[in-house]
Amino acid sequence: MTKFNELEKGGIFGKGIANPYGKFFEGDTFLKALATSPDEKVSVGTVTFEPGARNNWHIHHDGYQILLVTDGEGWYQEEGKAAQSLKQGDVIVTKDGIKHWHGAKADSWFEHIAITTGTPEWLEPVSDEEYSKL
């Protein structure tokens, strides 16, 4: 079994459920809720992306998002900056109010733990044209 076959089955925490925020994503993704802070302001969960899957551009208001890449290969991009290639062990910190997106590379499953607080504002999809240039 290849590394990506194992990730397709759910990584160390299990794949979870079809992402209930799927309307804000291109391709299939899965969400596994792991924990919520005692004050219910911070959520922790894994998101698993099939090859080529990605979320829409979005902003976290009155909060932030920390991504801990656990497996596969993906992309992260902030508006006005070049996309960053991601692999297992990479850490991304997105500050309050920064427009960004993240997702799998075209030929790889991708999984990250997302530590999130604040309110997301979901925006336009990352176009196939933009994505295919990476």
A tleap script that builds the chain and sets N, CA, C and O, in Angstrom:
source leaprc.protein.ff14SB
mol = sequence {
  NMET THR LYS PHE ASN GLU LEU GLU LYS GLY
  GLY ILE PHE GLY LYS GLY ILE ALA ASN PRO
  TYR GLY LYS PHE PHE GLU GLY ASP THR PHE
  LEU LYS ALA LEU ALA THR SER PRO ASP GLU
  LYS VAL SER VAL GLY THR VAL THR PHE GLU
  PRO GLY ALA ARG ASN ASN TRP HIE ILE HIE
  HIE ASP GLY TYR GLN ILE LEU LEU VAL THR
  ASP GLY GLU GLY TRP TYR GLN GLU GLU GLY
  LYS ALA ALA GLN SER LEU LYS GLN GLY ASP
  VAL ILE VAL THR LYS ASP GLY ILE LYS HIE
  TRP HIE GLY ALA LYS ALA ASP SER TRP PHE
  GLU HIE ILE ALA ILE THR THR GLY THR PRO
  GLU TRP LEU GLU PRO VAL SER ASP GLU GLU
  TYR SER LYS CLEU
}
set mol.1.N position { 0.850 -1.181 0.000 }
set mol.1.CA position { 0.000 0.000 0.000 }
set mol.1.C position { 0.891 1.238 0.000 }
set mol.1.O position { 1.800 1.346 0.822 }
set mol.2.N position { 0.635 2.173 -0.917 }
set mol.2.CA position { 1.437 3.387 -0.977 }
set mol.2.C position { 1.001 4.357 0.105 }
set mol.2.O position { -0.074 4.233 0.693 }
set mol.3.N position { 1.869 5.327 0.348 }
set mol.3.CA position { 1.568 6.369 1.327 }
set mol.3.C position { 0.227 7.041 1.015 }
set mol.3.O position { -0.565 7.299 1.922 }
set mol.4.N position { -0.026 7.325 -0.279 }
set mol.4.CA position { -1.249 8.032 -0.620 }
set mol.4.C position { -2.476 7.138 -0.521 }
set mol.4.O position { -3.571 7.638 -0.264 }
set mol.5.N position { -2.327 5.829 -0.716 }
set mol.5.CA position { -3.448 4.927 -0.473 }
set mol.5.C position { -3.843 4.971 0.997 }
set mol.5.O position { -5.028 4.955 1.330 }
set mol.6.N position { -2.841 5.027 1.878 }
set mol.6.CA position { -3.124 5.106 3.313 }
set mol.6.C position { -3.839 6.411 3.640 }
set mol.6.O position { -4.792 6.411 4.419 }
set mol.7.N position { -3.392 7.526 3.053 }
set mol.7.CA position { -4.028 8.814 3.313 }
set mol.7.C position { -5.452 8.825 2.774 }
set mol.7.O position { -6.352 9.377 3.407 }
set mol.8.N position { -5.658 8.222 1.619 }
set mol.8.CA position { -6.993 8.145 1.050 }
set mol.8.C position { -7.947 7.454 2.016 }
set mol.8.O position { -9.139 7.761 2.035 }
set mol.9.N position { -7.434 6.528 2.815 }
set mol.9.CA position { -8.260 5.824 3.791 }
set mol.9.C position { -8.434 6.605 5.086 }
set mol.9.O position { -9.265 6.237 5.916 }
set mol.10.N position { -7.657 7.688 5.278 }
set mol.10.CA position { -7.958 8.531 6.408 }
set mol.10.C position { -6.842 8.931 7.330 }
set mol.10.O position { -7.132 9.480 8.393 }
set mol.11.N position { -5.594 8.702 7.013 }
set mol.11.CA position { -4.514 9.174 7.860 }
set mol.11.C position { -4.638 8.664 9.297 }
set mol.11.O position { -5.343 7.688 9.553 }
set mol.12.N position { -3.958 9.320 10.226 }
set mol.12.CA position { -3.910 8.809 11.601 }
set mol.12.C position { -5.195 9.031 12.396 }
set mol.12.O position { -5.453 8.304 13.355 }
set mol.13.N position { -6.005 10.021 12.017 }
set mol.13.CA position { -7.231 10.291 12.766 }
set mol.13.C position { -8.483 9.728 12.101 }
set mol.13.O position { -9.576 9.817 12.659 }
set mol.14.N position { -8.330 9.155 10.921 }
set mol.14.CA position { -9.489 8.720 10.145 }
set mol.14.C position { -9.948 9.849 9.245 }
set mol.14.O position { -9.749 11.023 9.554 }
set mol.15.N position { -10.554 9.494 8.148 }
set mol.15.CA position { -10.910 10.477 7.127 }
set mol.15.C position { -12.065 11.382 7.551 }
set mol.15.O position { -12.164 12.511 7.069 }
set mol.16.N position { -12.914 10.927 8.415 }
set mol.16.CA position { -14.053 11.745 8.818 }
set mol.16.C position { -15.212 11.621 7.848 }
set mol.16.O position { -15.404 10.586 7.209 }
set mol.17.N position { -15.968 12.677 7.753 }
set mol.17.CA position { -17.191 12.707 6.948 }
set mol.17.C position { -16.999 13.612 5.737 }
set mol.17.O position { -16.087 14.437 5.694 }
set mol.18.N position { -17.880 13.437 4.757 }
set mol.18.CA position { -17.881 14.375 3.630 }
set mol.18.C position { -17.992 15.780 4.222 }
set mol.18.O position { -18.841 16.038 5.075 }
set mol.19.N position { -17.142 16.665 3.771 }
set mol.19.CA position { -17.045 17.988 4.364 }
set mol.19.C position { -18.389 18.731 4.281 }
set mol.19.O position { -18.891 18.968 3.182 }
set mol.20.N position { -18.977 19.102 5.436 }
set mol.20.CA position { -20.252 19.811 5.401 }
set mol.20.C position { -20.137 21.222 4.811 }
set mol.20.O position { -21.149 21.855 4.513 }
set mol.21.N position { -18.907 21.709 4.646 }
set mol.21.CA position { -18.676 23.008 3.999 }
set mol.21.C position { -18.318 22.827 2.529 }
set mol.21.O position { -17.765 23.731 1.902 }
set mol.22.N position { -18.635 21.661 1.986 }
set mol.22.CA position { -18.246 21.297 0.636 }
set mol.22.C position { -18.637 22.296 -0.436 }
set mol.22.O position { -17.981 22.356 -1.476 }
set mol.23.N position { -19.685 23.084 -0.222 }
set mol.23.CA position { -20.065 24.065 -1.247 }
set mol.23.C position { -19.020 25.158 -1.394 }
set mol.23.O position { -19.065 25.923 -2.357 }
set mol.24.N position { -18.074 25.247 -0.456 }
set mol.24.CA position { -17.000 26.237 -0.521 }
set mol.24.C position { -15.688 25.603 -0.991 }
set mol.24.O position { -14.624 26.202 -0.833 }
set mol.25.N position { -15.751 24.405 -1.562 }
set mol.25.CA position { -14.582 23.661 -2.002 }
set mol.25.C position { -14.782 23.175 -3.430 }
set mol.25.O position { -15.912 22.955 -3.863 }
set mol.26.N position { -13.686 23.008 -4.158 }
set mol.26.CA position { -13.673 22.333 -5.450 }
set mol.26.C position { -13.133 20.931 -5.186 }
set mol.26.O position { -12.087 20.790 -4.552 }
set mol.27.N position { -13.809 19.909 -5.651 }
set mol.27.CA position { -13.366 18.535 -5.428 }
set mol.27.C position { -13.854 18.012 -4.088 }
set mol.27.O position { -14.484 18.735 -3.316 }
set mol.28.N position { -13.557 16.754 -3.825 }
set mol.28.CA position { -14.020 16.104 -2.600 }
set mol.28.C position { -13.040 16.315 -1.457 }
set mol.28.O position { -11.829 16.156 -1.613 }
set mol.29.N position { -13.588 16.676 -0.309 }
set mol.29.CA position { -12.807 16.837 0.915 }
set mol.29.C position { -13.570 16.195 2.061 }
set mol.29.O position { -14.779 15.977 1.982 }
set mol.30.N position { -12.837 15.897 3.130 }
set mol.30.CA position { -13.412 15.212 4.282 }
set mol.30.C position { -12.970 15.929 5.547 }
set mol.30.O position { -11.836 16.401 5.636 }
set mol.31.N position { -13.865 16.009 6.524 }
set mol.31.CA position { -13.605 16.721 7.765 }
set mol.31.C position { -13.751 15.774 8.951 }
set mol.31.O position { -14.727 15.032 9.056 }
set mol.32.N position { -12.779 15.814 9.827 }
set mol.32.CA position { -12.823 15.033 11.073 }
set mol.32.C position { -12.627 16.022 12.218 }
set mol.32.O position { -11.516 16.508 12.430 }
set mol.33.N position { -13.689 16.323 12.953 }
set mol.33.CA position { -13.589 17.205 14.116 }
set mol.33.C position { -12.800 16.484 15.204 }
set mol.33.O position { -13.091 15.332 15.525 }
set mol.34.N position { -11.803 17.159 15.770 }
set mol.34.CA position { -10.967 16.546 16.802 }
set mol.34.C position { -11.231 17.122 18.186 }
set mol.34.O position { -11.293 16.375 19.163 }
set mol.35.N position { -11.388 18.445 18.284 }
set mol.35.CA position { -11.568 19.064 19.601 }
set mol.35.C position { -12.094 20.484 19.429 }
set mol.35.O position { -11.932 21.118 18.387 }
set mol.36.N position { -12.727 20.952 20.494 }
set mol.36.CA position { -13.144 22.350 20.600 }
set mol.36.C position { -12.658 22.851 21.949 }
set mol.36.O position { -12.731 22.137 22.949 }
set mol.37.N position { -12.160 24.088 21.972 }
set mol.37.CA position { -11.674 24.646 23.237 }
set mol.37.C position { -12.821 24.753 24.236 }
set mol.37.O position { -13.984 24.800 23.836 }
set mol.38.N position { -12.506 24.791 25.540 }
set mol.38.CA position { -13.567 24.874 26.555 }
set mol.38.C position { -14.503 26.069 26.365 }
set mol.38.O position { -15.690 25.987 26.679 }
set mol.39.N position { -13.965 27.181 25.850 }
set mol.39.CA position { -14.830 28.348 25.618 }
set mol.39.C position { -15.510 28.299 24.253 }
set mol.39.O position { -16.219 29.233 23.878 }
set mol.40.N position { -15.298 27.224 23.517 }
set mol.40.CA position { -15.891 26.969 22.205 }
set mol.40.C position { -15.508 27.993 21.143 }
set mol.40.O position { -16.211 28.147 20.144 }
set mol.41.N position { -14.393 28.695 21.355 }
set mol.41.CA position { -13.949 29.698 20.388 }
set mol.41.C position { -12.925 29.145 19.398 }
set mol.41.O position { -12.710 29.738 18.341 }
set mol.42.N position { -12.297 28.031 19.722 }
set mol.42.CA position { -11.269 27.447 18.864 }
set mol.42.C position { -11.680 26.023 18.512 }
set mol.42.O position { -12.042 25.231 19.382 }
set mol.43.N position { -11.616 25.711 17.210 }
set mol.43.CA position { -11.902 24.342 16.778 }
set mol.43.C position { -10.634 23.736 16.179 }
set mol.43.O position { -9.796 24.432 15.606 }
set mol.44.N position { -10.524 22.423 16.332 }
set mol.44.CA position { -9.393 21.680 15.789 }
set mol.44.C position { -9.961 20.497 15.015 }
set mol.44.O position { -10.789 19.743 15.527 }
set mol.45.N position { -9.506 20.350 13.781 }
set mol.45.CA position { -9.969 19.226 12.980 }
set mol.45.C position { -9.014 18.942 11.844 }
set mol.45.O position { -8.179 19.776 11.495 }
set mol.46.N position { -9.143 17.758 11.269 }
set mol.46.CA position { -8.357 17.445 10.076 }
set mol.46.C position { -9.238 17.642 8.858 }
set mol.46.O position { -10.442 17.386 8.877 }
set mol.47.N position { -8.595 18.105 7.801 }
set mol.47.CA position { -9.253 18.173 6.502 }
set mol.47.C position { -8.396 17.352 5.548 }
set mol.47.O position { -7.188 17.564 5.436 }
set mol.48.N position { -9.039 16.414 4.865 }
set mol.48.CA position { -8.374 15.570 3.883 }
set mol.48.C position { -8.917 15.952 2.512 }
set mol.48.O position { -10.129 15.996 2.303 }
set mol.49.N position { -8.007 16.229 1.579 }
set mol.49.CA position { -8.346 16.681 0.232 }
set mol.49.C position { -7.954 15.595 -0.769 }
set mol.49.O position { -6.838 15.078 -0.714 }
set mol.50.N position { -8.862 15.245 -1.682 }
set mol.50.CA position { -8.483 14.374 -2.785 }
set mol.50.C position { -7.565 15.170 -3.719 }
set mol.50.O position { -7.526 16.397 -3.640 }
set mol.51.N position { -6.825 14.486 -4.602 }
set mol.51.CA position { -5.966 15.212 -5.537 }
set mol.51.C position { -6.747 16.290 -6.289 }
set mol.51.O position { -7.828 16.040 -6.822 }
set mol.52.N position { -6.174 17.491 -6.316 }
set mol.52.CA position { -6.780 18.617 -7.014 }
set mol.52.C position { -7.838 19.379 -6.234 }
set mol.52.O position { -8.265 20.447 -6.674 }
set mol.53.N position { -8.272 18.869 -5.097 }
set mol.53.CA position { -9.317 19.546 -4.311 }
set mol.53.C position { -8.714 20.749 -3.587 }
set mol.53.O position { -7.549 20.736 -3.189 }
set mol.54.N position { -9.533 21.781 -3.428 }
set mol.54.CA position { -9.081 23.003 -2.760 }
set mol.54.C position { -10.286 23.772 -2.264 }
set mol.54.O position { -11.402 23.598 -2.754 }
set mol.55.N position { -10.038 24.637 -1.269 }
set mol.55.CA position { -11.142 25.471 -0.810 }
set mol.55.C position { -11.158 26.782 -1.585 }
set mol.55.O position { -10.199 27.124 -2.277 }
set mol.56.N position { -12.257 27.502 -1.456 }
set mol.56.CA position { -12.374 28.826 -2.054 }
set mol.56.C position { -11.446 29.789 -1.327 }
set mol.56.O position { -10.984 29.518 -0.219 }
set mol.57.N position { -11.188 30.899 -1.964 }
set mol.57.CA position { -10.556 31.999 -1.259 }
set mol.57.C position { -11.423 32.300 -0.042 }
set mol.57.O position { -12.650 32.230 -0.121 }
set mol.58.N position { -10.800 32.631 1.072 }
set mol.58.CA position { -11.574 32.965 2.265 }
set mol.58.C position { -10.748 33.813 3.219 }
set mol.58.O position { -9.531 33.933 3.080 }
set mol.59.N position { -11.438 34.397 4.190 }
set mol.59.CA position { -10.840 35.267 5.210 }
set mol.59.C position { -11.369 34.817 6.563 }
set mol.59.O position { -12.546 34.481 6.690 }
set mol.60.N position { -10.512 34.807 7.565 }
set mol.60.CA position { -10.951 34.581 8.945 }
set mol.60.C position { -11.016 35.934 9.635 }
set mol.60.O position { -10.001 36.615 9.785 }
set mol.61.N position { -12.217 36.320 10.055 }
set mol.61.CA position { -12.414 37.605 10.737 }
set mol.61.C position { -12.400 37.384 12.243 }
set mol.61.O position { -12.954 36.405 12.744 }
set mol.62.N position { -11.759 38.307 12.959 }
set mol.62.CA position { -11.670 38.240 14.423 }
set mol.62.C position { -11.085 36.904 14.867 }
set mol.62.O position { -11.539 36.314 15.848 }
set mol.63.N position { -10.078 36.433 14.144 }
set mol.63.CA position { -9.469 35.153 14.486 }
set mol.63.C position { -8.257 34.877 13.630 }
set mol.63.O position { -7.577 35.791 13.164 }
set mol.64.N position { -8.001 33.600 13.434 }
set mol.64.CA position { -6.816 33.150 12.690 }
set mol.64.C position { -7.021 31.686 12.329 }
set mol.64.O position { -8.009 31.055 12.706 }
set mol.65.N position { -6.041 31.170 11.580 }
set mol.65.CA position { -6.036 29.737 11.293 }
set mol.65.C position { -4.585 29.263 11.249 }
set mol.65.O position { -3.729 29.884 10.620 }
set mol.66.N position { -4.336 28.158 11.926 }
set mol.66.CA position { -3.031 27.507 11.901 }
set mol.66.C position { -3.223 26.158 11.216 }
set mol.66.O position { -4.093 25.375 11.598 }
set mol.67.N position { -2.407 25.895 10.204 }
set mol.67.CA position { -2.460 24.627 9.481 }
set mol.67.C position { -1.198 23.836 9.795 }
set mol.67.O position { -0.086 24.343 9.647 }
set mol.68.N position { -1.372 22.598 10.226 }
set mol.68.CA position { -0.269 21.682 10.491 }
set mol.68.C position { -0.376 20.565 9.455 }
set mol.68.O position { -1.271 19.724 9.539 }
set mol.69.N position { 0.522 20.553 8.491 }
set mol.69.CA position { 0.434 19.580 7.396 }
set mol.69.C position { 0.881 18.221 7.911 }
set mol.69.O position { 2.012 18.055 8.367 }
set mol.70.N position { -0.023 17.254 7.833 }
set mol.70.CA position { 0.250 15.913 8.364 }
set mol.70.C position { 0.604 14.889 7.293 }
set mol.70.O position { 1.242 13.880 7.593 }
set mol.71.N position { 0.196 15.136 6.039 }
set mol.71.CA position { 0.518 14.158 4.999 }
set mol.71.C position { 0.207 14.723 3.619 }
set mol.71.O position { -0.540 15.691 3.472 }
set mol.72.N position { 0.799 14.092 2.621 }
set mol.72.CA position { 0.548 14.470 1.237 }
set mol.72.C position { 1.253 15.756 0.853 }
set mol.72.O position { 2.153 16.230 1.546 }
set mol.73.N position { 0.817 16.309 -0.279 }
set mol.73.CA position { 1.398 17.546 -0.792 }
set mol.73.C position { 0.284 18.494 -1.203 }
set mol.73.O position { -0.724 18.078 -1.774 }
set mol.74.N position { 0.477 19.775 -0.906 }
set mol.74.CA position { -0.558 20.743 -1.208 }
set mol.74.C position { -0.013 22.119 -1.504 }
set mol.74.O position { 1.189 22.324 -1.677 }
set mol.75.N position { -0.947 23.059 -1.556 }
set mol.75.CA position { -0.643 24.464 -1.828 }
set mol.75.C position { -1.302 25.343 -0.781 }
set mol.75.O position { -2.343 25.001 -0.219 }
set mol.76.N position { -0.666 26.495 -0.528 }
set mol.76.CA position { -1.240 27.563 0.291 }
set mol.76.C position { -0.895 28.862 -0.409 }
set mol.76.O position { 0.239 29.057 -0.849 }
set mol.77.N position { -1.882 29.761 -0.514 }
set mol.77.CA position { -1.607 31.040 -1.153 }
set mol.77.C position { -2.382 32.152 -0.475 }
set mol.77.O position { -3.571 32.017 -0.188 }
set mol.78.N position { -1.688 33.259 -0.221 }
set mol.78.CA position { -2.316 34.494 0.246 }
set mol.78.C position { -2.457 35.422 -0.949 }
set mol.78.O position { -1.626 35.413 -1.857 }
set mol.79.N position { -3.503 36.211 -0.941 }
set mol.79.CA position { -3.750 37.140 -2.037 }
set mol.79.C position { -2.536 38.040 -2.261 }
set mol.79.O position { -1.974 38.600 -1.320 }
set mol.80.N position { -2.148 38.165 -3.535 }
set mol.80.CA position { -1.027 39.027 -3.900 }
set mol.80.C position { 0.343 38.399 -3.721 }
set mol.80.O position { 1.356 39.045 -3.990 }
set mol.81.N position { 0.394 37.145 -3.268 }
set mol.81.CA position { 1.670 36.448 -3.067 }
set mol.81.C position { 1.686 35.166 -3.887 }
set mol.81.O position { 0.644 34.652 -4.293 }
set mol.82.N position { 2.900 34.663 -4.121 }
set mol.82.CA position { 3.042 33.388 -4.834 }
set mol.82.C position { 2.543 32.244 -3.959 }
set mol.82.O position { 2.633 32.309 -2.733 }
set mol.83.N position { 2.020 31.204 -4.587 }
set mol.83.CA position { 1.581 30.011 -3.855 }
set mol.83.C position { 2.803 29.318 -3.254 }
set mol.83.O position { 3.882 29.303 -3.846 }
set mol.84.N position { 2.608 28.740 -2.056 }
set mol.84.CA position { 3.652 27.988 -1.363 }
set mol.84.C position { 3.356 26.504 -1.476 }
set mol.84.O position { 2.231 26.067 -1.235 }
set mol.85.N position { 4.366 25.733 -1.843 }
set mol.85.CA position { 4.246 24.283 -1.877 }
set mol.85.C position { 4.308 23.756 -0.442 }
set mol.85.O position { 5.149 24.193 0.343 }
set mol.86.N position { 3.431 22.829 -0.104 }
set mol.86.CA position { 3.358 22.286 1.255 }
set mol.86.C position { 3.603 20.787 1.253 }
set mol.86.O position { 3.214 20.075 0.326 }
set mol.87.N position { 4.263 20.318 2.321 }
set mol.87.CA position { 4.500 18.891 2.522 }
set mol.87.C position { 4.394 18.592 4.013 }
set mol.87.O position { 4.311 19.505 4.835 }
set mol.88.N position { 4.399 17.322 4.348 }
set mol.88.CA position { 4.295 16.877 5.738 }
set mol.88.C position { 5.300 17.633 6.608 }
set mol.88.O position { 6.477 17.746 6.262 }
set mol.89.N position { 4.820 18.147 7.738 }
set mol.89.CA position { 5.665 18.868 8.691 }
set mol.89.C position { 5.630 20.373 8.532 }
set mol.89.O position { 6.097 21.089 9.417 }
set mol.90.N position { 5.086 20.881 7.423 }
set mol.90.CA position { 4.997 22.330 7.244 }
set mol.90.C position { 3.911 22.915 8.138 }
set mol.90.O position { 2.918 22.259 8.451 }
set mol.91.N position { 4.123 24.159 8.538 }
set mol.91.CA position { 3.181 24.880 9.393 }
set mol.91.C position { 2.882 26.224 8.736 }
set mol.91.O position { 3.793 26.934 8.308 }
set mol.92.N position { 1.607 26.561 8.662 }
set mol.92.CA position { 1.163 27.843 8.109 }
set mol.92.C position { 0.351 28.551 9.186 }
set mol.92.O position { -0.504 27.941 9.829 }
set mol.93.N position { 0.619 29.841 9.380 }
set mol.93.CA position { -0.177 30.669 10.284 }
set mol.93.C position { -0.800 31.780 9.448 }
set mol.93.O position { -0.090 32.604 8.871 }
set mol.94.N position { -2.120 31.798 9.386 }
set mol.94.CA position { -2.846 32.825 8.652 }
set mol.94.C position { -3.435 33.795 9.666 }
set mol.94.O position { -4.237 33.411 10.517 }
set mol.95.N position { -3.031 35.042 9.566 }
set mol.95.CA position { -3.494 36.060 10.515 }
set mol.95.C position { -4.890 36.560 10.163 }
set mol.95.O position { -5.382 36.352 9.055 }
set mol.96.N position { -5.496 37.206 11.105 }
set mol.96.CA position { -6.818 37.801 10.970 }
set mol.96.C position { -6.895 38.676 9.710 }
set mol.96.O position { -6.028 39.516 9.470 }
set mol.97.N position { -7.941 38.463 8.917 }
set mol.97.CA position { -8.224 39.336 7.788 }
set mol.97.C position { -7.453 39.057 6.513 }
set mol.97.O position { -7.587 39.815 5.553 }
set mol.98.N position { -6.648 37.999 6.462 }
set mol.98.CA position { -5.837 37.695 5.275 }
set mol.98.C position { -6.620 36.780 4.325 }
set mol.98.O position { -7.058 35.698 4.715 }
set mol.99.N position { -6.787 37.222 3.095 }
set mol.99.CA position { -7.466 36.421 2.079 }
set mol.99.C position { -6.509 35.341 1.599 }
set mol.99.O position { -5.371 35.636 1.234 }
set mol.100.N position { -6.968 34.077 1.596 }
set mol.100.CA position { -6.101 32.953 1.260 }
set mol.100.C position { -6.919 31.748 0.821 }
set mol.100.O position { -8.147 31.741 0.911 }
set mol.101.N position { -6.207 30.723 0.341 }
set mol.101.CA position { -6.813 29.421 0.044 }
set mol.101.C position { -5.753 28.347 0.270 }
set mol.101.O position { -4.561 28.645 0.341 }
set mol.102.N position { -6.198 27.087 0.384 }
set mol.102.CA position { -5.283 25.957 0.518 }
set mol.102.C position { -5.949 24.706 -0.024 }
set mol.102.O position { -7.175 24.600 -0.059 }
set mol.103.N position { -5.110 23.749 -0.451 }
set mol.103.CA position { -5.654 22.513 -0.978 }
set mol.103.C position { -4.564 21.604 -1.497 }
set mol.103.O position { -3.375 21.889 -1.357 }
set mol.104.N position { -4.987 20.505 -2.100 }
set mol.104.CA position { -4.079 19.457 -2.575 }
set mol.104.C position { -3.443 19.838 -3.904 }
set mol.104.O position { -4.000 20.610 -4.685 }
set mol.105.N position { -2.271 19.280 -4.137 }
set mol.105.CA position { -1.690 19.354 -5.473 }
set mol.105.C position { -2.511 18.456 -6.386 }
set mol.105.O position { -3.256 17.595 -5.918 }
set mol.106.N position { -2.371 18.662 -7.684 }
set mol.106.CA position { -3.191 17.940 -8.662 }
set mol.106.C position { -2.978 16.435 -8.627 }
set mol.106.O position { -3.876 15.673 -8.985 }
set mol.107.N position { -1.787 15.996 -8.196 }
set mol.107.CA position { -1.467 14.565 -8.241 }
set mol.107.C position { -1.259 13.954 -6.861 }
set mol.107.O position { -0.623 12.908 -6.741 }
set mol.108.N position { -1.789 14.596 -5.813 }
set mol.108.CA position { -1.539 14.093 -4.454 }
set mol.108.C position { -2.741 14.304 -3.544 }
set mol.108.O position { -3.412 15.334 -3.603 }
set mol.109.N position { -2.999 13.307 -2.702 }
set mol.109.CA position { -3.880 13.537 -1.572 }
set mol.109.C position { -3.158 14.497 -0.634 }
set mol.109.O position { -1.935 14.621 -0.701 }
set mol.110.N position { -3.900 15.178 0.239 }
set mol.110.CA position { -3.313 16.177 1.135 }
set mol.110.C position { -4.141 16.206 2.404 }
set mol.110.O position { -5.370 16.149 2.356 }
set mol.111.N position { -3.460 16.297 3.552 }
set mol.111.CA position { -4.175 16.380 4.822 }
set mol.111.C position { -3.486 17.384 5.723 }
set mol.111.O position { -2.258 17.442 5.799 }
set mol.112.N position { -4.304 18.177 6.406 }
set mol.112.CA position { -3.763 19.076 7.426 }
set mol.112.C position { -4.690 19.118 8.629 }
set mol.112.O position { -5.890 18.864 8.527 }
set mol.113.N position { -4.106 19.443 9.758 }
set mol.113.CA position { -4.888 19.786 10.943 }
set mol.113.C position { -5.113 21.286 10.877 }
set mol.113.O position { -4.168 22.047 10.668 }
set mol.114.N position { -6.348 21.715 11.054 }
set mol.114.CA position { -6.688 23.131 11.064 }
set mol.114.C position { -7.098 23.526 12.485 }
set mol.114.O position { -8.008 22.939 13.071 }
set mol.115.N position { -6.412 24.522 13.018 }
set mol.115.CA position { -6.751 25.121 14.311 }
set mol.115.C position { -7.306 26.494 13.974 }
set mol.115.O position { -6.582 27.359 13.480 }
set mol.116.N position { -8.597 26.693 14.241 }
set mol.116.CA position { -9.296 27.846 13.698 }
set mol.116.C position { -10.119 28.557 14.751 }
set mol.116.O position { -10.761 27.933 15.596 }
set mol.117.N position { -10.085 29.884 14.681 }
set mol.117.CA position { -10.957 30.707 15.506 }
set mol.117.C position { -11.429 31.889 14.676 }
set mol.117.O position { -10.806 32.239 13.673 }
set mol.118.N position { -12.513 32.495 15.087 }
set mol.118.CA position { -13.077 33.608 14.332 }
set mol.118.C position { -14.170 33.128 13.401 }
set mol.118.O position { -14.611 31.981 13.462 }
set mol.119.N position { -14.590 34.028 12.547 }
set mol.119.CA position { -15.682 33.754 11.618 }
set mol.119.C position { -15.151 33.759 10.190 }
set mol.119.O position { -14.569 34.752 9.751 }
set mol.120.N position { -15.343 32.658 9.456 }
set mol.120.CA position { -14.860 32.649 8.072 }
set mol.120.C position { -15.807 33.413 7.147 }
set mol.120.O position { -17.026 33.382 7.313 }
set mol.121.N position { -15.224 34.086 6.187 }
set mol.121.CA position { -15.987 34.684 5.088 }
set mol.121.C position { -15.536 33.953 3.831 }
set mol.121.O position { -14.390 34.089 3.401 }
set mol.122.N position { -16.442 33.178 3.245 }
set mol.122.CA position { -16.113 32.401 2.060 }
set mol.122.C position { -16.308 33.270 0.832 }
set mol.122.O position { -17.320 33.957 0.697 }
set mol.123.N position { -15.329 33.233 -0.064 }
set mol.123.CA position { -15.317 34.083 -1.247 }
set mol.123.C position { -15.329 33.228 -2.510 }
set mol.123.O position { -15.803 32.092 -2.485 }
set mol.124.N position { -14.814 33.765 -3.609 }
set mol.124.CA position { -14.868 33.101 -4.904 }
set mol.124.C position { -13.960 31.868 -4.937 }
set mol.124.O position { -12.977 31.789 -4.200 }
set mol.125.N position { -14.306 30.905 -5.806 }
set mol.125.CA position { -13.448 29.732 -5.974 }
set mol.125.C position { -12.095 30.116 -6.581 }
set mol.125.O position { -11.968 31.141 -7.251 }
set mol.126.N position { -11.099 29.282 -6.334 }
set mol.126.CA position { -9.827 29.371 -7.048 }
set mol.126.C position { -10.118 28.768 -8.426 }
set mol.126.O position { -10.486 27.598 -8.530 }
set mol.127.N position { -9.956 29.554 -9.460 }
set mol.127.CA position { -10.339 29.083 -10.788 }
set mol.127.C position { -9.418 27.956 -11.259 }
set mol.127.O position { -8.271 27.849 -10.825 }
set mol.128.N position { -9.941 27.126 -12.147 }
set mol.128.CA position { -9.123 26.068 -12.739 }
set mol.128.C position { -7.926 26.687 -13.453 }
set mol.128.O position { -6.838 26.113 -13.438 }
set mol.129.N position { -8.111 27.847 -14.075 }
set mol.129.CA position { -7.014 28.520 -14.773 }
set mol.129.C position { -5.904 28.922 -13.790 }
set mol.129.O position { -4.727 28.673 -14.050 }
set mol.130.N position { -6.280 29.548 -12.654 }
set mol.130.CA position { -5.289 29.915 -11.635 }
set mol.130.C position { -4.570 28.665 -11.115 }
set mol.130.O position { -3.343 28.629 -11.013 }
set mol.131.N position { -5.361 27.651 -10.791 }
set mol.131.CA position { -4.825 26.431 -10.181 }
set mol.131.C position { -3.881 25.701 -11.142 }
set mol.131.O position { -2.842 25.191 -10.725 }
set mol.132.N position { -4.237 25.654 -12.403 }
set mol.132.CA position { -3.429 24.892 -13.370 }
set mol.132.C position { -2.073 25.535 -13.633 }
set mol.132.O position { -1.193 24.890 -14.203 }
set mol.133.N position { -1.884 26.781 -13.234 }
set mol.133.CA position { -0.595 27.460 -13.411 }
set mol.133.C position { 0.411 27.067 -12.332 }
set mol.133.O position { 1.594 27.385 -12.454 }
set mol.134.N position { -0.038 26.381 -11.278 }
set mol.134.CA position { 0.873 26.024 -10.187 }
set mol.134.C position { 1.718 24.821 -10.535 }
set mol.134.O position { 2.538 24.388 -9.726 }
savepdb mol mol.pdb
quit
